[in-house]
Amino acid sequence: MPFPTVETPLQSAPADITAFVSLVLVSCLEIRSVWSMDHCPDEPRLTPAQYELLAFADASTLERLRRYEHLHRADVEFLVVVDGDLFESAWGPRKLSGSLARWAWRQISPHEAYYDESRWAQCGGDAGAVVRVRRKACVVWQRPAVSVH
């Protein structure tokens, strides 16, 4: 059986990330989709990871990804949504966990979503306050829909 291909590839995803996602998918066939989490290029990074990826799978896939150290990359923060809402880090410089609902995750098309990121304000009158920044997420890979005839 051929390896599943990207139904709609992220046009701006670097080739090394799409190749990396392919390696992850070969190891974890239960993954339903992988999203790239956007960060504005003119803002300082809050993490040493160059890429943040979010996969929709299940708790057993999360545990498998944590054990598969050969997939861990220092420049990738990899999060896994385990039940459609709750997520945890599989690996990465930060140990994140949370809820897509708390991120105000809104999927606006099959390939695009928006979410809110909370961070500390860095300057101005709001320095030290928590601010919410709207971010964009795009599909890197998703399992093709199965049609029933």
C-alpha positions as CSV (number, residue, x, y, z in Angstrom):
1,M,0.0,0.0,0.0
2,P,1.5,3.4,-0.9
3,F,2.3,5.9,1.8
4,P,-0.5,8.5,2.2
5,T,0.3,11.7,0.5
6,V,-0.4,15.3,1.5
7,E,-4.0,16.0,0.5
8,T,-3.3,19.7,0.4
9,P,0.3,20.6,1.2
10,L,1.2,23.8,3.0
11,Q,2.6,25.9,0.2
12,S,5.1,27.7,2.5
13,A,6.3,24.7,4.4
14,P,10.0,24.1,4.0
15,A,10.9,20.9,2.2
16,D,12.8,19.6,5.3
17,I,9.6,19.9,7.4
18,T,7.4,18.1,4.9
19,A,10.1,15.4,4.7
20,F,10.2,15.3,8.5
21,V,6.4,15.0,8.8
22,S,6.6,12.1,6.4
23,L,9.0,10.3,8.7
24,V,6.7,10.9,11.6
25,L,3.7,9.6,9.7
26,V,5.5,6.4,8.7
27,S,6.1,5.7,12.4
28,C,2.6,6.7,13.6
29,L,-0.1,5.9,11.1
30,E,-2.9,6.9,13.6
31,I,-2.1,10.6,13.1
32,R,-5.1,12.3,11.4
33,S,-3.5,15.6,10.5
34,V,-0.4,17.8,11.2
35,W,-0.6,21.6,11.4
36,S,2.1,24.2,11.4
37,M,1.6,26.9,14.0
38,D,2.4,30.4,12.6
39,H,4.6,33.0,14.3
40,C,5.2,36.5,13.0
41,P,8.7,36.8,11.6
42,D,9.2,40.2,13.1
43,E,8.5,39.1,16.6
44,P,11.0,37.5,18.9
45,R,10.7,33.7,19.3
46,L,9.7,32.6,22.8
47,T,11.3,29.2,22.3
48,P,14.4,27.9,20.6
49,A,12.3,25.7,18.3
50,Q,12.1,27.0,14.8
51,Y,8.9,25.0,14.0
52,E,5.8,24.3,16.1
53,L,3.8,21.4,14.8
54,L,0.4,20.2,16.2
55,A,-0.8,16.7,15.4
56,F,-4.3,15.3,15.9
57,A,-4.0,11.7,17.1
58,D,-4.7,9.9,20.4
59,A,-3.0,9.3,23.8
60,S,-1.2,6.1,22.6
61,T,0.3,7.9,19.6
62,L,1.5,10.7,22.0
63,E,3.3,8.1,24.2
64,R,4.8,6.4,21.1
65,L,6.1,9.7,19.8
66,R,7.7,10.4,23.2
67,R,9.5,7.1,23.0
68,Y,10.7,7.4,19.4
69,E,13.7,9.6,20.2
70,H,15.1,9.1,16.7
71,L,12.3,11.5,15.6
72,H,13.0,14.2,18.1
73,R,14.5,17.4,16.6
74,A,15.8,20.3,18.7
75,D,14.3,22.8,16.2
76,V,10.8,21.3,16.3
77,E,8.2,21.6,19.1
78,F,5.7,18.8,18.5
79,L,2.3,18.9,20.2
80,V,-0.4,16.2,20.0
81,V,-4.1,16.7,20.5
82,V,-5.2,13.5,22.1
83,D,-9.0,13.8,22.3
84,G,-10.1,16.5,19.9
85,D,-9.3,19.2,22.5
86,L,-6.6,18.4,25.1
87,F,-3.0,18.5,23.9
88,E,0.5,17.8,25.3
89,S,4.1,18.0,24.1
90,A,5.5,14.9,22.6
91,W,8.9,16.7,22.7
92,G,10.3,20.2,22.4
93,P,12.1,22.9,24.5
94,R,8.9,23.7,26.4
95,K,6.6,21.1,28.1
96,L,3.3,22.4,27.0
97,S,-0.2,21.1,27.7
98,G,-3.5,22.7,27.4
99,S,-6.8,22.8,25.5
100,L,-7.7,24.0,22.0
101,A,-10.8,25.5,23.5
102,R,-8.7,27.7,25.8
103,W,-6.7,28.7,22.7
104,A,-10.0,29.7,21.1
105,W,-9.1,27.3,18.2
106,R,-11.3,28.0,15.2
107,Q,-10.9,26.0,12.0
108,I,-12.2,28.3,9.2
109,S,-11.5,25.8,6.3
110,P,-10.2,22.3,6.0
111,H,-6.7,23.7,5.8
112,E,-6.6,26.8,7.9
113,A,-7.4,27.7,11.6
114,Y,-6.8,30.5,14.0
115,Y,-6.0,30.4,17.7
116,D,-5.0,32.8,20.5
117,E,-1.6,32.7,22.1
118,S,-1.1,34.2,25.6
119,R,2.2,35.9,26.3
120,W,3.8,38.5,28.5
121,A,3.8,42.0,27.1
122,Q,7.4,43.0,26.4
123,C,7.2,46.8,26.2
124,G,5.0,49.9,26.5
125,G,2.4,50.6,29.1
126,D,1.4,46.9,29.2
127,A,4.8,45.6,30.1
128,G,4.4,42.6,32.4
129,A,0.7,42.1,31.5
130,V,-0.6,39.0,29.8
131,V,-1.7,39.8,26.2
132,R,-3.5,37.5,23.7
133,V,-2.2,37.4,20.2
134,R,-4.2,35.9,17.3
135,R,-2.2,33.3,15.3
136,K,-2.8,31.2,12.2
137,A,-2.3,27.5,11.7
138,C,-2.1,25.7,8.4
139,V,-2.3,22.1,7.4
140,V,1.0,20.4,6.6
141,W,-0.6,17.0,6.1
142,Q,-4.0,15.5,6.6
143,R,-5.5,12.1,6.0
144,P,-7.6,12.1,2.9
145,A,-11.4,11.9,3.5
146,V,-12.8,8.5,2.9
147,S,-15.8,8.5,0.6
148,V,-18.5,5.9,1.1
149,H,-20.3,4.8,-2.0
